[in-house]
Amino acid sequence: MADIRRIECGPRMSMGVVHNGVVWLAGQVGTPGDSVAEQTRTALAEVDRLLAEAGTDRTRILSAQVWLADMADFAEMNAIWDAWVPQGHCPARATGESRLASPDYRVEVIVTAAL
């Protein structure tokens, strides 16, 4: 049976879990109160950091979920996403609107990637 490796395992959750050649990341957010663009930038930087810790990178992302507190921020988030995602390596992605953990969070990014 393949081992399960947990990245930054806390009392409630891990920031990532690696199993059988796949890494699942917890939702990444930016600094509460920052703009949607800045929160997106920060969340994606955390995705990069965690993927590197797992032994992979953004070219290996299989799927992404982006949650926005308000779909009116879709274009602002996409401007940052489009500059970040490697062309030719775009993952399957879904974006939806949801109440996030705090009203100060405006965007949350969740990814799954291959090692």
Secondary structure as GFF3:
##gff-version 3
##sequence-region A 1 115
A	DSSP	beta_strand	4	9	.	.	.	ID=ss1
A	DSSP	beta_strand	14	19	.	.	.	ID=ss2
A	DSSP	beta_strand	22	25	.	.	.	ID=ss3
A	DSSP	beta_strand	28	29	.	.	.	ID=ss4
A	DSSP	alpha_helix	36	54	.	.	.	ID=ss5
A	DSSP	three_ten_helix	58	60	.	.	.	ID=ss6
A	DSSP	beta_strand	61	68	.	.	.	ID=ss7
A	DSSP	three_ten_helix	71	73	.	.	.	ID=ss8
A	DSSP	alpha_helix	74	84	.	.	.	ID=ss9
A	DSSP	beta_strand	92	97	.	.	.	ID=ss10
A	DSSP	beta_strand	107	114	.	.	.	ID=ss11
###
